Amino acid sequence: MINKYIVPILGIKLPNRSIEVSELYYDAQIKSTLQGHIDLRFETMLQRCKIPNMGVHNAVNDAIMTAMIYLKLTKK
């Protein structure tokens, strides 16, 4: 998301590796989903991963919840 705004300004992408949590979630869910449809909504990922919803979406809360989903999916 940040690269979308950085590239037009600086002409380069950030060197940091990006991780798409919804892709990790999809890969984990596809193994147990028979019909192939996986709900990738943020709220659904929180519920399925048993992560508490910290309320109103803002950058800090979303980052914390996303990090908790990542840790749950990677079991770190």
PDB file of N, CA, C and O in Angstrom:
ATOM      1  N   MET A   1       0.830  -1.189   0.000  1.00  0.00           N
ATOM      2  CA  MET A   1       0.000   0.000   0.000  1.00  0.00           C
ATOM      3  C   MET A   1       0.874   1.254   0.000  1.00  0.00           C
ATOM      4  O   MET A   1       0.592   2.220  -0.709  1.00  0.00           O
ATOM      5  N   ILE A   2       1.930   1.226   0.797  1.00  0.00           N
ATOM      6  CA  ILE A   2       2.807   2.397   0.883  1.00  0.00           C
ATOM      7  C   ILE A   2       3.499   2.645  -0.450  1.00  0.00           C
ATOM      8  O   ILE A   2       3.651   3.790  -0.876  1.00  0.00           O
ATOM      9  N   ASN A   3       3.923   1.553  -1.114  1.00  0.00           N
ATOM     10  CA  ASN A   3       4.604   1.707  -2.402  1.00  0.00           C
ATOM     11  C   ASN A   3       3.734   2.419  -3.432  1.00  0.00           C
ATOM     12  O   ASN A   3       4.247   3.113  -4.310  1.00  0.00           O
ATOM     13  N   LYS A   4       2.427   2.248  -3.326  1.00  0.00           N
ATOM     14  CA  LYS A   4       1.498   2.910  -4.239  1.00  0.00           C
ATOM     15  C   LYS A   4       1.701   4.424  -4.214  1.00  0.00           C
ATOM     16  O   LYS A   4       1.569   5.088  -5.242  1.00  0.00           O
ATOM     17  N   TYR A   5       2.023   4.969  -3.036  1.00  0.00           N
ATOM     18  CA  TYR A   5       2.202   6.404  -2.877  1.00  0.00           C
ATOM     19  C   TYR A   5       3.665   6.838  -2.955  1.00  0.00           C
ATOM     20  O   TYR A   5       3.958   7.980  -3.308  1.00  0.00           O
ATOM     21  N   ILE A   6       4.573   5.936  -2.629  1.00  0.00           N
ATOM     22  CA  ILE A   6       6.006   6.256  -2.640  1.00  0.00           C
ATOM     23  C   ILE A   6       6.572   6.316  -4.060  1.00  0.00           C
ATOM     24  O   ILE A   6       7.342   7.219  -4.386  1.00  0.00           O
ATOM     25  N   VAL A   7       6.191   5.359  -4.896  1.00  0.00           N
ATOM     26  CA  VAL A   7       6.759   5.276  -6.249  1.00  0.00           C
ATOM     27  C   VAL A   7       6.550   6.561  -7.054  1.00  0.00           C
ATOM     28  O   VAL A   7       7.505   7.033  -7.672  1.00  0.00           O
ATOM     29  N   PRO A   8       5.355   7.148  -7.078  1.00  0.00           N
ATOM     30  CA  PRO A   8       5.193   8.395  -7.843  1.00  0.00           C
ATOM     31  C   PRO A   8       6.049   9.554  -7.311  1.00  0.00           C
ATOM     32  O   PRO A   8       6.455  10.433  -8.072  1.00  0.00           O
ATOM     33  N   ILE A   9       6.315   9.549  -6.021  1.00  0.00           N
ATOM     34  CA  ILE A   9       7.084  10.638  -5.419  1.00  0.00           C
ATOM     35  C   ILE A   9       8.588  10.419  -5.566  1.00  0.00           C
ATOM     36  O   ILE A   9       9.313  11.311  -6.008  1.00  0.00           O
ATOM     37  N   LEU A  10       9.053   9.223  -5.190  1.00  0.00           N
ATOM     38  CA  LEU A  10      10.481   8.938  -5.179  1.00  0.00           C
ATOM     39  C   LEU A  10      10.982   8.185  -6.411  1.00  0.00           C
ATOM     40  O   LEU A  10      12.170   8.209  -6.730  1.00  0.00           O
ATOM     41  N   GLY A  11      10.055   7.518  -7.093  1.00  0.00           N
ATOM     42  CA  GLY A  11      10.443   6.746  -8.272  1.00  0.00           C
ATOM     43  C   GLY A  11      10.989   5.365  -7.943  1.00  0.00           C
ATOM     44  O   GLY A  11      11.450   4.656  -8.837  1.00  0.00           O
ATOM     45  N   ILE A  12      10.946   4.973  -6.675  1.00  0.00           N
ATOM     46  CA  ILE A  12      11.421   3.649  -6.262  1.00  0.00           C
ATOM     47  C   ILE A  12      10.453   3.042  -5.258  1.00  0.00           C
ATOM     48  O   ILE A  12       9.672   3.749  -4.621  1.00  0.00           O
ATOM     49  N   LYS A  13      10.517   1.708  -5.125  1.00  0.00           N
ATOM     50  CA  LYS A  13       9.738   1.016  -4.100  1.00  0.00           C
ATOM     51  C   LYS A  13      10.595   0.873  -2.853  1.00  0.00           C
ATOM     52  O   LYS A  13      11.823   0.923  -2.921  1.00  0.00           O
ATOM     53  N   LEU A  14       9.946   0.698  -1.733  1.00  0.00           N
ATOM     54  CA  LEU A  14      10.662   0.430  -0.497  1.00  0.00           C
ATOM     55  C   LEU A  14      11.314  -0.953  -0.593  1.00  0.00           C
ATOM     56  O   LEU A  14      10.732  -1.862  -1.186  1.00  0.00           O
ATOM     57  N   PRO A  15      12.495  -1.127  -0.029  1.00  0.00           N
ATOM     58  CA  PRO A  15      13.194  -2.412  -0.144  1.00  0.00           C
ATOM     59  C   PRO A  15      12.655  -3.489   0.797  1.00  0.00           C
ATOM     60  O   PRO A  15      13.063  -4.647   0.712  1.00  0.00           O
ATOM     61  N   ASN A  16      11.755  -3.119   1.677  1.00  0.00           N
ATOM     62  CA  ASN A  16      11.234  -4.085   2.647  1.00  0.00           C
ATOM     63  C   ASN A  16      10.430  -5.172   1.960  1.00  0.00           C
ATOM     64  O   ASN A  16       9.708  -4.917   0.996  1.00  0.00           O
ATOM     65  N   ARG A  17      10.565  -6.386   2.471  1.00  0.00           N
ATOM     66  CA  ARG A  17       9.766  -7.506   1.986  1.00  0.00           C
ATOM     67  C   ARG A  17       8.326  -7.313   2.456  1.00  0.00           C
ATOM     68  O   ARG A  17       8.093  -6.968   3.614  1.00  0.00           O
ATOM     69  N   SER A  18       7.374  -7.531   1.576  1.00  0.00           N
ATOM     70  CA  SER A  18       5.977  -7.404   1.984  1.00  0.00           C
ATOM     71  C   SER A  18       5.371  -8.792   2.170  1.00  0.00           C
ATOM     72  O   SER A  18       5.718  -9.737   1.462  1.00  0.00           O
ATOM     73  N   ILE A  19       4.467  -8.894   3.126  1.00  0.00           N
ATOM     74  CA  ILE A  19       3.787 -10.149   3.415  1.00  0.00           C
ATOM     75  C   ILE A  19       2.296  -9.880   3.349  1.00  0.00           C
ATOM     76  O   ILE A  19       1.792  -8.989   4.032  1.00  0.00           O
ATOM     77  N   GLU A  20       1.597 -10.633   2.541  1.00  0.00           N
ATOM     78  CA  GLU A  20       0.147 -10.482   2.424  1.00  0.00           C
ATOM     79  C   GLU A  20      -0.513 -11.481   3.363  1.00  0.00           C
ATOM     80  O   GLU A  20      -0.544 -12.681   3.091  1.00  0.00           O
ATOM     81  N   VAL A  21      -1.041 -10.972   4.469  1.00  0.00           N
ATOM     82  CA  VAL A  21      -1.639 -11.829   5.488  1.00  0.00           C
ATOM     83  C   VAL A  21      -2.849 -12.579   4.935  1.00  0.00           C
ATOM     84  O   VAL A  21      -3.085 -13.729   5.307  1.00  0.00           O
ATOM     85  N   SER A  22      -3.606 -11.950   4.065  1.00  0.00           N
ATOM     86  CA  SER A  22      -4.781 -12.645   3.508  1.00  0.00           C
ATOM     87  C   SER A  22      -4.346 -13.844   2.659  1.00  0.00           C
ATOM     88  O   SER A  22      -5.086 -14.823   2.562  1.00  0.00           O
ATOM     89  N   GLU A  23      -3.186 -13.786   2.058  1.00  0.00           N
ATOM     90  CA  GLU A  23      -2.667 -14.928   1.292  1.00  0.00           C
ATOM     91  C   GLU A  23      -2.291 -16.074   2.238  1.00  0.00           C
ATOM     92  O   GLU A  23      -2.568 -17.238   1.948  1.00  0.00           O
ATOM     93  N   LEU A  24      -1.661 -15.742   3.363  1.00  0.00           N
ATOM     94  CA  LEU A  24      -1.344 -16.763   4.368  1.00  0.00           C
ATOM     95  C   LEU A  24      -2.626 -17.403   4.903  1.00  0.00           C
ATOM     96  O   LEU A  24      -2.706 -18.620   5.069  1.00  0.00           O
ATOM     97  N   TYR A  25      -3.617 -16.565   5.167  1.00  0.00           N
ATOM     98  CA  TYR A  25      -4.899 -17.047   5.665  1.00  0.00           C
ATOM     99  C   TYR A  25      -5.561 -17.956   4.629  1.00  0.00           C
ATOM    100  O   TYR A  25      -6.066 -19.026   4.968  1.00  0.00           O
ATOM    101  N   TYR A  26      -5.557 -17.526   3.376  1.00  0.00           N
ATOM    102  CA  TYR A  26      -6.155 -18.325   2.299  1.00  0.00           C
ATOM    103  C   TYR A  26      -5.486 -19.697   2.229  1.00  0.00           C
ATOM    104  O   TYR A  26      -6.164 -20.723   2.175  1.00  0.00           O
ATOM    105  N   ASP A  27      -4.158 -19.707   2.229  1.00  0.00           N
ATOM    106  CA  ASP A  27      -3.426 -20.970   2.151  1.00  0.00           C
ATOM    107  C   ASP A  27      -3.766 -21.898   3.315  1.00  0.00           C
ATOM    108  O   ASP A  27      -3.859 -23.112   3.135  1.00  0.00           O
ATOM    109  N   ALA A  28      -3.952 -21.334   4.503  1.00  0.00           N
ATOM    110  CA  ALA A  28      -4.305 -22.139   5.671  1.00  0.00           C
ATOM    111  C   ALA A  28      -5.737 -22.663   5.570  1.00  0.00           C
ATOM    112  O   ALA A  28      -6.010 -23.790   5.982  1.00  0.00           O
ATOM    113  N   GLN A  29      -6.645 -21.863   5.032  1.00  0.00           N
ATOM    114  CA  GLN A  29      -8.058 -22.239   4.963  1.00  0.00           C
ATOM    115  C   GLN A  29      -8.372 -23.195   3.824  1.00  0.00           C
ATOM    116  O   GLN A  29      -9.278 -24.019   3.947  1.00  0.00           O
ATOM    117  N   ILE A  30      -7.641 -23.102   2.719  1.00  0.00           N
ATOM    118  CA  ILE A  30      -7.967 -23.910   1.537  1.00  0.00           C
ATOM    119  C   ILE A  30      -7.848 -25.405   1.829  1.00  0.00           C
ATOM    120  O   ILE A  30      -8.514 -26.223   1.195  1.00  0.00           O
ATOM    121  N   LYS A  31      -7.001 -25.751   2.785  1.00  0.00           N
ATOM    122  CA  LYS A  31      -6.810 -27.156   3.150  1.00  0.00           C
ATOM    123  C   LYS A  31      -8.056 -27.762   3.780  1.00  0.00           C
ATOM    124  O   LYS A  31      -8.294 -28.964   3.661  1.00  0.00           O
ATOM    125  N   SER A  32      -8.851 -26.932   4.452  1.00  0.00           N
ATOM    126  CA  SER A  32     -10.025 -27.449   5.151  1.00  0.00           C
ATOM    127  C   SER A  32     -11.347 -26.982   4.547  1.00  0.00           C
ATOM    128  O   SER A  32     -12.406 -27.214   5.131  1.00  0.00           O
ATOM    129  N   THR A  33     -11.301 -26.335   3.399  1.00  0.00           N
ATOM    130  CA  THR A  33     -12.516 -25.816   2.773  1.00  0.00           C
ATOM    131  C   THR A  33     -12.849 -26.666   1.553  1.00  0.00           C
ATOM    132  O   THR A  33     -12.078 -26.725   0.595  1.00  0.00           O
ATOM    133  N   LEU A  34     -13.992 -27.313   1.599  1.00  0.00           N
ATOM    134  CA  LEU A  34     -14.374 -28.212   0.515  1.00  0.00           C
ATOM    135  C   LEU A  34     -14.857 -27.477  -0.730  1.00  0.00           C
ATOM    136  O   LEU A  34     -14.486 -27.844  -1.845  1.00  0.00           O
ATOM    137  N   GLN A  35     -15.669 -26.458  -0.559  1.00  0.00           N
ATOM    138  CA  GLN A  35     -16.281 -25.798  -1.697  1.00  0.00           C
ATOM    139  C   GLN A  35     -15.365 -24.790  -2.379  1.00  0.00           C
ATOM    140  O   GLN A  35     -15.695 -24.326  -3.470  1.00  0.00           O
ATOM    141  N   GLY A  36     -14.241 -24.436  -1.790  1.00  0.00           N
ATOM    142  CA  GLY A  36     -13.285 -23.541  -2.433  1.00  0.00           C
ATOM    143  C   GLY A  36     -13.512 -22.066  -2.227  1.00  0.00           C
ATOM    144  O   GLY A  36     -12.656 -21.265  -2.601  1.00  0.00           O
ATOM    145  N   HIS A  37     -14.649 -21.662  -1.638  1.00  0.00           N
ATOM    146  CA  HIS A  37     -14.880 -20.233  -1.383  1.00  0.00           C
ATOM    147  C   HIS A  37     -14.375 -19.894   0.009  1.00  0.00           C
ATOM    148  O   HIS A  37     -14.797 -20.487   1.002  1.00  0.00           O
ATOM    149  N   ILE A  38     -13.470 -18.936   0.064  1.00  0.00           N
ATOM    150  CA  ILE A  38     -12.906 -18.524   1.348  1.00  0.00           C
ATOM    151  C   ILE A  38     -13.165 -17.040   1.537  1.00  0.00           C
ATOM    152  O   ILE A  38     -12.803 -16.219   0.694  1.00  0.00           O
ATOM    153  N   ASP A  39     -13.790 -16.711   2.645  1.00  0.00           N
ATOM    154  CA  ASP A  39     -14.120 -15.326   2.974  1.00  0.00           C
ATOM    155  C   ASP A  39     -12.864 -14.634   3.495  1.00  0.00           C
ATOM    156  O   ASP A  39     -12.350 -14.996   4.553  1.00  0.00           O
ATOM    157  N   LEU A  40     -12.368 -13.639   2.756  1.00  0.00           N
ATOM    158  CA  LEU A  40     -11.137 -12.950   3.115  1.00  0.00           C
ATOM    159  C   LEU A  40     -11.380 -11.598   3.782  1.00  0.00           C
ATOM    160  O   LEU A  40     -10.465 -10.779   3.878  1.00  0.00           O
ATOM    161  N   ARG A  41     -12.597 -11.364   4.240  1.00  0.00           N
ATOM    162  CA  ARG A  41     -12.854 -10.108   4.952  1.00  0.00           C
ATOM    163  C   ARG A  41     -12.066 -10.086   6.257  1.00  0.00           C
ATOM    164  O   ARG A  41     -11.904 -11.114   6.914  1.00  0.00           O
ATOM    165  N   PHE A  42     -11.585  -8.916   6.618  1.00  0.00           N
ATOM    166  CA  PHE A  42     -10.757  -8.752   7.808  1.00  0.00           C
ATOM    167  C   PHE A  42     -11.466  -9.271   9.051  1.00  0.00           C
ATOM    168  O   PHE A  42     -10.857  -9.967   9.863  1.00  0.00           O
ATOM    169  N   GLU A  43     -12.730  -8.947   9.207  1.00  0.00           N
ATOM    170  CA  GLU A  43     -13.500  -9.372  10.368  1.00  0.00           C
ATOM    171  C   GLU A  43     -13.590 -10.892  10.434  1.00  0.00           C
ATOM    172  O   GLU A  43     -13.517 -11.478  11.515  1.00  0.00           O
ATOM    173  N   THR A  44     -13.747 -11.523   9.285  1.00  0.00           N
ATOM    174  CA  THR A  44     -13.820 -12.987   9.235  1.00  0.00           C
ATOM    175  C   THR A  44     -12.486 -13.602   9.649  1.00  0.00           C
ATOM    176  O   THR A  44     -12.453 -14.578  10.399  1.00  0.00           O
ATOM    177  N   MET A  45     -11.387 -13.029   9.159  1.00  0.00           N
ATOM    178  CA  MET A  45     -10.073 -13.547   9.540  1.00  0.00           C
ATOM    179  C   MET A  45      -9.865 -13.406  11.045  1.00  0.00           C
ATOM    180  O   MET A  45      -9.328 -14.312  11.682  1.00  0.00           O
ATOM    181  N   LEU A  46     -10.286 -12.280  11.617  1.00  0.00           N
ATOM    182  CA  LEU A  46     -10.169 -12.093  13.059  1.00  0.00           C
ATOM    183  C   LEU A  46     -10.947 -13.167  13.816  1.00  0.00           C
ATOM    184  O   LEU A  46     -10.428 -13.779  14.749  1.00  0.00           O
ATOM    185  N   GLN A  47     -12.188 -13.388  13.407  1.00  0.00           N
ATOM    186  CA  GLN A  47     -13.034 -14.372  14.085  1.00  0.00           C
ATOM    187  C   GLN A  47     -12.461 -15.772  13.975  1.00  0.00           C
ATOM    188  O   GLN A  47     -12.360 -16.485  14.974  1.00  0.00           O
ATOM    189  N   ARG A  48     -12.085 -16.172  12.766  1.00  0.00           N
ATOM    190  CA  ARG A  48     -11.569 -17.528  12.546  1.00  0.00           C
ATOM    191  C   ARG A  48     -10.245 -17.774  13.258  1.00  0.00           C
ATOM    192  O   ARG A  48      -9.957 -18.897  13.671  1.00  0.00           O
ATOM    193  N   CYS A  49      -9.445 -16.731  13.400  1.00  0.00           N
ATOM    194  CA  CYS A  49      -8.150 -16.861  14.089  1.00  0.00           C
ATOM    195  C   CYS A  49      -8.265 -16.611  15.588  1.00  0.00           C
ATOM    196  O   CYS A  49      -7.283 -16.688  16.326  1.00  0.00           O
ATOM    197  N   LYS A  50      -9.504 -16.307  16.024  1.00  0.00           N
ATOM    198  CA  LYS A  50      -9.776 -16.025  17.440  1.00  0.00           C
ATOM    199  C   LYS A  50      -8.925 -14.868  17.962  1.00  0.00           C
ATOM    200  O   LYS A  50      -8.337 -14.940  19.041  1.00  0.00           O
ATOM    201  N   ILE A  51      -8.879 -13.810  17.170  1.00  0.00           N
ATOM    202  CA  ILE A  51      -8.170 -12.586  17.523  1.00  0.00           C
ATOM    203  C   ILE A  51      -9.209 -11.557  17.946  1.00  0.00           C
ATOM    204  O   ILE A  51     -10.198 -11.367  17.239  1.00  0.00           O
ATOM    205  N   PRO A  52      -9.014 -10.889  19.078  1.00  0.00           N
ATOM    206  CA  PRO A  52     -10.002  -9.892  19.511  1.00  0.00           C
ATOM    207  C   PRO A  52     -10.051  -8.695  18.560  1.00  0.00           C
ATOM    208  O   PRO A  52      -9.019  -8.198  18.109  1.00  0.00           O
ATOM    209  N   ASN A  53     -11.257  -8.250  18.271  1.00  0.00           N
ATOM    210  CA  ASN A  53     -11.446  -7.070  17.444  1.00  0.00           C
ATOM    211  C   ASN A  53     -11.273  -5.850  18.337  1.00  0.00           C
ATOM    212  O   ASN A  53     -12.001  -5.678  19.315  1.00  0.00           O
ATOM    213  N   MET A  54     -10.307  -5.008  17.997  1.00  0.00           N
ATOM    214  CA  MET A  54      -9.976  -3.851  18.839  1.00  0.00           C
ATOM    215  C   MET A  54     -10.853  -2.647  18.547  1.00  0.00           C
ATOM    216  O   MET A  54     -10.554  -1.537  18.987  1.00  0.00           O
ATOM    217  N   GLY A  55     -11.929  -2.857  17.810  1.00  0.00           N
ATOM    218  CA  GLY A  55     -12.878  -1.776  17.602  1.00  0.00           C
ATOM    219  C   GLY A  55     -12.665  -1.010  16.312  1.00  0.00           C
ATOM    220  O   GLY A  55     -12.227  -1.557  15.300  1.00  0.00           O
ATOM    221  N   VAL A  56     -12.988   0.277  16.380  1.00  0.00           N
ATOM    222  CA  VAL A  56     -12.969   1.154  15.215  1.00  0.00           C
ATOM    223  C   VAL A  56     -11.646   1.030  14.474  1.00  0.00           C
ATOM    224  O   VAL A  56     -10.570   1.057  15.071  1.00  0.00           O
ATOM    225  N   HIS A  57     -11.754   0.893  13.160  1.00  0.00           N
ATOM    226  CA  HIS A  57     -10.556   0.742  12.339  1.00  0.00           C
ATOM    227  C   HIS A  57      -9.747   2.035  12.313  1.00  0.00           C
ATOM    228  O   HIS A  57     -10.250   3.097  11.946  1.00  0.00           O
ATOM    229  N   ASN A  58      -8.505   1.920  12.704  1.00  0.00           N
ATOM    230  CA  ASN A  58      -7.539   2.991  12.526  1.00  0.00           C
ATOM    231  C   ASN A  58      -6.189   2.322  12.264  1.00  0.00           C
ATOM    232  O   ASN A  58      -6.068   1.107  12.422  1.00  0.00           O
ATOM    233  N   ALA A  59      -5.201   3.070  11.878  1.00  0.00           N
ATOM    234  CA  ALA A  59      -3.931   2.493  11.447  1.00  0.00           C
ATOM    235  C   ALA A  59      -3.269   1.643  12.537  1.00  0.00           C
ATOM    236  O   ALA A  59      -2.767   0.555  12.259  1.00  0.00           O
ATOM    237  N   VAL A  60      -3.271   2.134  13.755  1.00  0.00           N
ATOM    238  CA  VAL A  60      -2.593   1.407  14.839  1.00  0.00           C
ATOM    239  C   VAL A  60      -3.325   0.107  15.161  1.00  0.00           C
ATOM    240  O   VAL A  60      -2.706  -0.956  15.213  1.00  0.00           O
ATOM    241  N   ASN A  61      -4.635   0.182  15.376  1.00  0.00           N
ATOM    242  CA  ASN A  61      -5.400  -1.025  15.700  1.00  0.00           C
ATOM    243  C   ASN A  61      -5.332  -2.049  14.572  1.00  0.00           C
ATOM    244  O   ASN A  61      -5.144  -3.238  14.829  1.00  0.00           O
ATOM    245  N   ASP A  62      -5.482  -1.609  13.339  1.00  0.00           N
ATOM    246  CA  ASP A  62      -5.418  -2.530  12.208  1.00  0.00           C
ATOM    247  C   ASP A  62      -4.049  -3.196  12.114  1.00  0.00           C
ATOM    248  O   ASP A  62      -3.963  -4.387  11.817  1.00  0.00           O
ATOM    249  N   ALA A  63      -2.983  -2.446  12.361  1.00  0.00           N
ATOM    250  CA  ALA A  63      -1.629  -3.009  12.318  1.00  0.00           C
ATOM    251  C   ALA A  63      -1.441  -4.052  13.419  1.00  0.00           C
ATOM    252  O   ALA A  63      -0.849  -5.105  13.184  1.00  0.00           O
ATOM    253  N   ILE A  64      -1.941  -3.761  14.616  1.00  0.00           N
ATOM    254  CA  ILE A  64      -1.817  -4.710  15.730  1.00  0.00           C
ATOM    255  C   ILE A  64      -2.614  -5.979  15.440  1.00  0.00           C
ATOM    256  O   ILE A  64      -2.108  -7.085  15.627  1.00  0.00           O
ATOM    257  N   MET A  65      -3.858  -5.824  14.985  1.00  0.00           N
ATOM    258  CA  MET A  65      -4.687  -6.997  14.697  1.00  0.00           C
ATOM    259  C   MET A  65      -4.093  -7.816  13.556  1.00  0.00           C
ATOM    260  O   MET A  65      -4.109  -9.046  13.601  1.00  0.00           O
ATOM    261  N   THR A  66      -3.572  -7.143  12.537  1.00  0.00           N
ATOM    262  CA  THR A  66      -2.950  -7.844  11.415  1.00  0.00           C
ATOM    263  C   THR A  66      -1.722  -8.608  11.888  1.00  0.00           C
ATOM    264  O   THR A  66      -1.499  -9.746  11.473  1.00  0.00           O
ATOM    265  N   ALA A  67      -0.920  -7.988  12.756  1.00  0.00           N
ATOM    266  CA  ALA A  67       0.258  -8.664  13.301  1.00  0.00           C
ATOM    267  C   ALA A  67      -0.153  -9.899  14.099  1.00  0.00           C
ATOM    268  O   ALA A  67       0.514 -10.932  14.030  1.00  0.00           O
ATOM    269  N   MET A  68      -1.245  -9.798  14.855  1.00  0.00           N
ATOM    270  CA  MET A  68      -1.703 -10.949  15.638  1.00  0.00           C
ATOM    271  C   MET A  68      -2.192 -12.073  14.724  1.00  0.00           C
ATOM    272  O   MET A  68      -1.962 -13.248  15.010  1.00  0.00           O
ATOM    273  N   ILE A  69      -2.864 -11.718  13.624  1.00  0.00           N
ATOM    274  CA  ILE A  69      -3.280 -12.738  12.652  1.00  0.00           C
ATOM    275  C   ILE A  69      -2.039 -13.407  12.065  1.00  0.00           C
ATOM    276  O   ILE A  69      -1.990 -14.632  11.947  1.00  0.00           O
ATOM    277  N   TYR A  70      -1.046 -12.614  11.700  1.00  0.00           N
ATOM    278  CA  TYR A  70       0.192 -13.151  11.130  1.00  0.00           C
ATOM    279  C   TYR A  70       0.841 -14.132  12.107  1.00  0.00           C
ATOM    280  O   TYR A  70       1.221 -15.239  11.726  1.00  0.00           O
ATOM    281  N   LEU A  71       0.963 -13.717  13.366  1.00  0.00           N
ATOM    282  CA  LEU A  71       1.581 -14.596  14.358  1.00  0.00           C
ATOM    283  C   LEU A  71       0.797 -15.889  14.547  1.00  0.00           C
ATOM    284  O   LEU A  71       1.382 -16.961  14.700  1.00  0.00           O
ATOM    285  N   LYS A  72      -0.504 -15.785  14.537  1.00  0.00           N
ATOM    286  CA  LYS A  72      -1.349 -16.977  14.686  1.00  0.00           C
ATOM    287  C   LYS A  72      -1.166 -17.927  13.499  1.00  0.00           C
ATOM    288  O   LYS A  72      -1.065 -19.141  13.675  1.00  0.00           O
ATOM    289  N   LEU A  73      -1.124 -17.364  12.296  1.00  0.00           N
ATOM    290  CA  LEU A  73      -0.997 -18.187  11.092  1.00  0.00           C
ATOM    291  C   LEU A  73       0.396 -18.794  10.931  1.00  0.00           C
ATOM    292  O   LEU A  73       0.545 -19.870  10.353  1.00  0.00           O
ATOM    293  N   THR A  74       1.393 -18.115  11.434  1.00  0.00           N
ATOM    294  CA  THR A  74       2.760 -18.637  11.315  1.00  0.00           C
ATOM    295  C   THR A  74       3.210 -19.321  12.596  1.00  0.00           C
ATOM    296  O   THR A  74       4.314 -19.859  12.669  1.00  0.00           O
ATOM    297  N   LYS A  75       2.340 -19.297  13.611  1.00  0.00           N
ATOM    298  CA  LYS A  75       2.588 -19.931  14.908  1.00  0.00           C
ATOM    299  C   LYS A  75       3.900 -19.481  15.537  1.00  0.00           C
ATOM    300  O   LYS A  75       4.659 -20.281  16.084  1.00  0.00           O
ATOM    301  N   LYS A  76       4.145 -18.165  15.444  1.00  0.00           N
ATOM    302  CA  LYS A  76       5.356 -17.607  16.069  1.00  0.00           C
ATOM    303  C   LYS A  76       5.015 -16.982  17.391  1.00  0.00           C
ATOM    304  O   LYS A  76       5.897 -16.458  18.071  1.00  0.00           O
TER     305      LYS A  76
END
